């Protein structure tokens, strides 16, 4: 780096430092740090926007609904975590906060203590805990590292995501990465200088720490340490081999995707082949019986058997649908699952789904039978199942 570049970097560092500390002069408060963080993000955005405008013919491919990079495990500073958690408390309903906690537990269960290659293999089950229907649910307070990650090519991002290659690279914006990273570095330094916890940690773990404290921001501004402490997970720690569905669901998601439409207490699902890039089936309907608080499977004819190597894929699809529906309808462990099918189908399919304890409840005079099972809660991420509107289906 030559002298001119060094001077420019030093000037930018000083600009970020002045921006943050100017909000701390009336007193060292959490609101002051929050304002400093907000102004730092805004300043970085103005600088990056100006640089991109000066780069004629170069434009970013990022936009709403593009969420490939939102499947990485990002790290946030304690200050960012506290600002995000405070924003969630003010803007999320109780149901959304409960679902968020489930996503946090699931993400940690599948990603903590494993290498990057394994994380890439389960990326479809571990999108960002704040990704809802392909959109960031905390966009106004998203971490600086998320603002820094930008790409010049949507196709390159898609290719890298689908390749499942943990070493895949894309051409990103160097100015964006540099400016936002520098802003975060200065924030860390200021927090550390005031004796406040500043070391970055992964977002799901940071949020899990936040759930365990009542007045977190006050404790943090007093210099108490809690983000660095070991956190006992709220989910059972696995000591055995992966279950059948923990293997088959990722295999299913590598080949297929799901979307759904919600109409009152009814969900209709749509199955899409990533390989062939077309819709496979629409005959997938689940409803919620409010009186009995049970799940009714009205239609389940996925036609995956027509695809190449379909073994276990229908089972993985059913597993995903049940857990997604349970989350949508806020259904908890041990509720009933009811459906009607032919005896032959029960013996060859439903009777073999050990996760739901299906049995024939009533025989019909015809070859049909009523089947009942039981829903068991399982830390499975289903945020990748995208909600559509009826108008989307008509276009």
N, C-alpha and C positions, 0 to 999 in steps of 0.2 A: 504494500500500500504506500503510495507516494505521499509527500507532504501535504499536497492539496486535498487528497482524499482523507487523510488523517484529520486535517483541520475541519473538514465538512462533518465527519463523524463526531468529533468533539463538540462541534457547535450544536449538532442535533441532540446529543446526549444532554447538553446543558439546557436546551430548549425543553426537553421532556422533564428534566429535573425541576426546572422553574415552574412548569405547568403543575406538577404534583405538589410541590412544597408551598405554592401560593395558596392552596386550599387548607394548609395546616397552620398558617400563621395565627389565625384567631384562637387556635387550640388544637391539641391532638385528639381528634374525634374520629369515630368510624365514618360519619357522614362526610367529613373532610377527605378521608382516604377514598371514599366512594366517588366523590366529585372529582378528585384527582385522577382516578382510573377512567372515569367517563370522558374527561377532557383529554386525557392521553390518547384514548381510542379515537376520539374525534379529530385530534391533531394528526395522528398517524394516517387516518383515512384521507384527510385533505392533501397531505404530502404525496401519498401513493396515487391518488386520483390525478394530481397535477403531473406526476411523472408519466403515468400511462397516457395522458392526453398529449404529452410531448413526444411520445413514441408513435409516430405516424404509421398507420397501417397495422398496428398491433392492438388487439382487444382481448379481453378476458372472456372465457366461455362460461363462466359461472353464472347461475341464475336460480330463481326459485324452482323447487322441485328436483333439482340435480343434487343428489345426496350420496354420491359414491364415496367421497372423502369422509362422510359422516359415519363410516363404519370403522374408523381407526380409533385407537384408545389415546385420547389426548390428555395432556397434563395441564393443570391450572394452578395458579398461585392461591394460597389461602385467602387472600383478599378477594380474588375473583370468585372463589367458591362461596364466600360469605355474601357477596353482592348478588350472585345468582340465587342462592337459597332464600335470601330476603325477598327477591323479586318473585320467586315461586310462591312463597307464602302469601303474597299480596294478589297474585294473579291466577293461581290454580285453585280449582274447587277441591273439596275434600276427596272426592272420588279420583280426581286426576293426581292428587298427591299420593293416594294409596297405590294407584297403578304405577306411579313413578318409583315408589319404594320397591315394588315387585321387580321392575326393570333393573333397578340398581342391584338387587340381590342376585338376579339371574346373570347380569353382566359380570359381576365379580366372581360368581361361581364358575363361569366358563373361561375367564381370562386371567385371573390372578394365579401367579406361580407357574405359568406355562410360557413357552417361547413364542416368538413372532410367527413362526411357521404354523404352529397350532392355532394361533389367534386368527390367522388368515383363513384357515379351514372352517372356523365357526363364525366367520364375519356376518353371515346372513342371520344368525341368531343373536348377534351382539351389536346392533346399530347403536349409535349414540343414545344414551338414556333419555335425551330430550328430543329425539326425532319422532315426530308424530305425523303419520300419513305422508312421509317424504319431506316434511317441512320442519325447520327448527322452531321449537315452541318457546325458546328463550332468546330469539333473535336480537332484541334490543340490548341484551346484556351478555351476548355470547362471548366466550373467551377470546383473548387477543390471538391465540394460536389459530383459532378457527377463522378469524379475519385474515390472517397471514396466508393461509393455504388457498391459493388460487391457481387456475389452470388456463392455458391458452387453447386447449383442445378437449371438447366433450368426448369425442371418439376415443382419444387416448386414455381418458379416465375410465370410460366404459370397458375398453379392452383390458386395461390393467386390473380392473375390478373382477371381471369375469375370468381372467387367466388364473386366478388363485396363486399367483407367483408372489411370494412375500418379498422378492427383490425387485419387483416391477417398478419402473420409474416413469414419471411424466414430466413434461416441460412446464414448470411453474414460474410464477412471477418473482424474479430475484428481488426487485425493489420492495414488493409487498412483504416477502419473507424477512428481509433485512430490517425494514422500518418498524414493523410490528414487534419483531423479536427484540429490537433495541429498546422499544418502549417498555416491554415486559421486564427486560433486564434492569432498567432503571427503577421500575416499581419494586422489584425484589430488593434492590439495594437500599431504597428509601425505607421500606418496611424493616429490613434488617438493622439499619442505622438507628431506628427508634425502638429496637429491642422486641420487635413483633415477629411472629412466625412467618416465614417467607418462602420456605422450600416448596417447589411445585410437587404435586402428586396427581395421580390419575383421577379423572373427573368422577367416575362412579365411587371410588373410595372416599374422595373429598366430600361428596354428597352424603355418603353413609355416615361419616363423622358428624356432619351437620344435623342429621336426624337425631343424633344422640344427645343434643344439648338444647336447653331452653333459651338461654340468652347468650348465644354464641358470639355475636359481634361485640358485646360488652366485655366478655371474657378475653377475646382476642386483643382488643385495644388496651387491656390491662397487662398484656404480655404473657398470658397463660399459654401453655403448650398443650395441644391436644391432637392436632393433625398428624404429628409425628409419632403418636402413641400407637401401639398395636390395637387393632380393633377386632373384637370377637365377632364373627359373622352371624347374622340372624338366620342364615340358611344352613342346612346340614352339610358338613364337610365330607366330601366323597373319599372313601378309603378303598373302594372296590373298582372293578372295571366299569366302563360306560354301559348304560342300559341299551337295550335294542333300539329304542327310539332316539337316544342321544347320538346314535350312529346313523340311523336312517333319515332323520329329519334334515340334517345338513346335506346329505346326498340328494334328497328331494329338492331342496332349495337351490342347489347348484344347477338343476335342470328345469325347474318350474317356478312360477310365481303365482300369487293369489291376490285377488282384489275382492271387494264386497260392496253391496248396497244394503243399507239398513232402512227398514220400513216398519216403524213401531217396534214390535217385539219379534220381528222376522229379519233374518239375515240371508241374503242370497250371495253365493260365492261364485267366482269366475276363475277358471284354471287356465293358465297361459304357459305355453312351451317356450323357454328361452332359446332352445336349439333351433326350433322351426319357426319361431317368431309368429305364432298364431295362437288363437284361443282353442282350447281343447274341449272344454265342457262348461255348461252353465246350469246343469241339473244338480245343483248342490244347495239345498235349502235347510236351514236350521231355525227353529223358533224357541221362544222362551215362554213357558207356561207360568204366568205370574202367580196363580193360585197355589200350584204345587211346587213352585220354584224349581222346575225341572227343565231339562233341555230336550226338545223333541226334534228328531231328525226326520224331516218330511221327505227329502229326496237326497240320495247319495249315489249318483251314477257317473263317476268321474271319467270313465272310458280311457283310463291310463293304460289298460291292457292292450290298446292298439299301438302304444308307443314301443320303441325298442327298449329292451331290458326293463320291463315294468315291475319286476319282482320287488315287493315291499313298498312300492311307491303309493299305492292306494291306502295302505295302512298309515304311512307317514302323513298323507293328506288328511285323513280322518282325525288323526292325533292333533294336527295343527288346528283344524277347524274347531274341535271341541274346546281346546284351551283358549283359542281366540274368542269364541262365543262366550265362554265362561267369564273372560275378562270384560267383554262388552256389557254383559248383563249383570256383572258383579255377583257371579255365582261362586259359592265357596265349596270346600271339600265335602264329599259324600252326598251330593245331590244326585237325583236320578237322571239317567239318559234313557229316553224311550224312542222306539222305532218299530216299524212293521216291515217284515221282509219274508222271503221264501225260506223254508227250512234248509234247503240246499245251500243258500247263500249264507245263512247263519253258520252252518257247519264248516263251510270253506273259508269264511272271512270273519264275521263278528265273533264267533266262538273262539277264534284264535287271538283276538286282541286282548291279551292278558292285562293290559293297563286299565281296562274298564269293567272287568268282572261280568261280562254279558251272560245272560241266561234266558231261556225261553219262558216267558211269563204266562202266555196263553196260546194254545193251538186253535186254529180256525178249522172249519170243515174243509175249506180249500187247503192248498199246500202252504198258505201263509201262516205266519205266527207273530205274536207280539213279543218283542224282545226288550228287556230292561237291563241296564247296567248302572254303574256308579262312577261319578266324576271324582277323580283324585287330583288334588292340587299338585302342580309340578312347575318348577321354575323355568318355564319355557318362554323365550321372547317371541312375541307375535307382532311387533310393531312394523315388520316388513310387509304385512298384509294391508294393502292400501285401500282406503275408502273411496268409492266413486259416487257420483250423483246420478240419478235416473237420466238427466239430460246428457251426461257423458255417454251413456249407453246408447242413446238414440242417435248421436252424431256419427 
